[in-house]
């Protein structure tokens, strides 16, 4: 590794710690007793979840409590309470907090039967442990997820306590500290609710699956494959960023980490061929965020959606295919048109890997993903499918020497998977407090009433206000807690408008995810700007432009549920997908101001109108939209022909 590459890696790691709070952990080596202890706990934690996925989890409350207890203990040991203690070993206070976290889990494990028998009549110890657990969850969440989500949880609990003093529609009866503590601790509606339930089953398994794929060399395979496929075309490196970041982002579940991982490689290449710093950073940020909506894993949010709606995981995956395609189509179109407009070419062929060689050396690594999909399609549970996909990853990696996983690689994957799940699990635990209050007080339905009242019965206005609520609620949060919060708070408003539940949840999921690209807190875009050396605000604005299809697509599938494969024939689905794709291309051309040649402002407006008409699924609006696009194309061709004749 040369000096330039080393510097870039160092800078990337620093950027990750700046923009992703989950990366701000103590670096404690295994050579120390503390480091070895943490390593052993991480490996044991991963093995525990592999065992329970194969042979069945513990009782629901016990399993979730044990999962949360170990996660919190590791967070207190690995994440300091402030940056000042980043380079130190865990303090005495950290060890005390870790011990209390374990005690919290042990209390439920040991006294589970007594707790069940006392249902609705908690004793003093139940309340004491409940209050202590709430404080521990808030502090651990603050350390690894950020103060924003902890503050939001505190505000919600204040709302639960002072409900009767709040005027207007948002008022409720109010609950005592004892009632709140009981609800949050000894039921499966608060901290140990559906969010931590999914974390302790599906999410941990699929994060472990991603860790094993990474150790087998899947990241390198995605990069090389993307380079071989798209590197030589117009604006090749930008297309490489889209392909590699999308594939990797679907598995690793963290948009910011994905930006830093792939961006350290793709952003310098984009700048090298002529893309501006802001455009290069925005491409990487937009592509990485899109991984959260890309099947089959969708950053693990698909599992929470399936659990929340009570439908099969594979149904969620199937529904997400066309919208994800439209999102990335819009991004690729804008990249391509920008390259054509600015005369940017791809990389020379001698700098690109050969696709046959890439597939020969690492192509077998894609097999575990196909095995995962096959098992899910055959109706096996996500837990069963993930467990055997991990086993398949180890077996498949052994087919070639350069990808074969050693015993140390397997152990490292177990540790990496546990470390990766800490942020997600704590986010789910803190969000459990928020969701618990919303359930206890009926806050979700009250907010839905407010949104409907402001929307004045108009579906479009209700969608707009729901979108704004989702962007605000999801600002600065990882995609999973962002989805959980927005689904609880905003989705009921759409459901009351008669929109199918899957459509409602997909709508809020998209905008909760897109909050990562929306200034003033566009973390993914800002991370891209940091690597590219561009202006953060300009990069965020550019990312919003590139993700414009993502802002339009949710409206498309609300008005045309066929895009989510809901209540439609095959022909209806094909027509809806084709017209939506044409609309996305039209929108991209309008934003970039280029199609075959530079587009005059009047025709850019016409293309925007065409895109909007194609958003609504009907023969009339589709015909109008396509007619407008044909007219613009004809004027472009005529203008181009005249320019050639003059030349």
Number of C-alpha atoms within 10 A of each C-alpha: 6 6 8 8 12 11 12 15 16 11 16 22 17 16 21 23 17 16 22 23 17 24 20 21 20 18 13 19 12 13 8 11 11 15 18 14 11 20 23 15 18 23 20 15 21 23 16 13 24 24 13 16 22 14 10 13 17 12 11 13 20 20 22 27 28 23 24 28 24 20 27 29 25 24 25 27 25 24 25 23 19 9 12 8 13 16 12 11 18 19 14 10 12 20 15 14 21 23 16 19 26 20 17 22 22 16 17 23 18 11 12 16 10 11 19 14 10 13 11 13 12 19 12 10 10 21 21 13 21 24 18 16 22 21 13 22 24 24 22 30 28 21 25 27 27 20 14 14 24 23 13 16 22 18 13 20 20 15 22 26 20 16 17 14 12 13 9 7 11 18 18 21 12 19 20 11 16 17 17 23 24 23 23 27 26 25 18 20 19 29 32 30 23 21 31 28 26 24 28 26 22 26 28 27 29 28 28 28 26 27 25 27 24 18 21 26 17 23 19 15 21 24 22 22 25 24 28 21 17 21 26 20 20 21 28 27 30 32 29 28 31 27 24 27 31 28 26 28 28 26 25 26 30 26 33 31 24 29 36 29 19 23 29 21 18 28 29 18 22 29 18 12 19 15 22 16 22 26 27 32 37 34 31 38 36 34 32 35 31 28 31 32 31 26 24 25 27 26 28 28 25 29 27 23 23 18 17 16 14 9 13 18 22 22 16 22 22 13 20 21 17 24 25 22 16 24 25 24 18 27 28 22 21 28 26 23 24 23 21 17 16 12 12 19 17 20 21 11 12 8 11 18 17 16 16 11 13 18 15 11 15 22 16 18 25 17 15 23 19 13 18 23 22 13 19 22 15 11 13 14 16 23 22 19 24 31 22 20 26 24 13 19 25 23 13 20 26 17 13 14 9 12 19 18 22 14 9 9 16 17 19 18 25 24 23 22 25 27 24 20 23 26 25 28 28 29 29 31 31 31 29 28 29 29 30 27 26 23 15 19 22 16 24 24 20 19 21 22 18 17 23 23 13 13 18 11 12 13 16 13 15 22 24 15 18 27 24 17 20 28 24 18 22 29 26 27 24 24 29 30 28 31 28 26 25 27 24 22 25 28 27 25 28 24 16 15 15 11 18 14 15 20 24 25 24 25 28 31 30 26 29 31 29 28 29 31 30 24 20 15 18 26 28 35 36 32 32 37 29 24 24 26 14 19 15 23 18 19 31 31 20 21 32 24 21 28 27 21 25 26 17 19 25 25 20 25 26 24 18 23 22 24 29 26 21 15 10 15 10 11 10 16 19 16 16 27 23 16 21 29 24 22 31 31 24 28 27 32 24 24 20 20 22 19 24 15 15 16 21 13 11 9 19 23 16 19 28 22 20 26 29 21 22 28 28 20 23 13 11 11 17 24 15 15 25 20 13 21 23 12 14 21 17 12 14 20 15 12 14 14 12 11 10 9 7 6 6
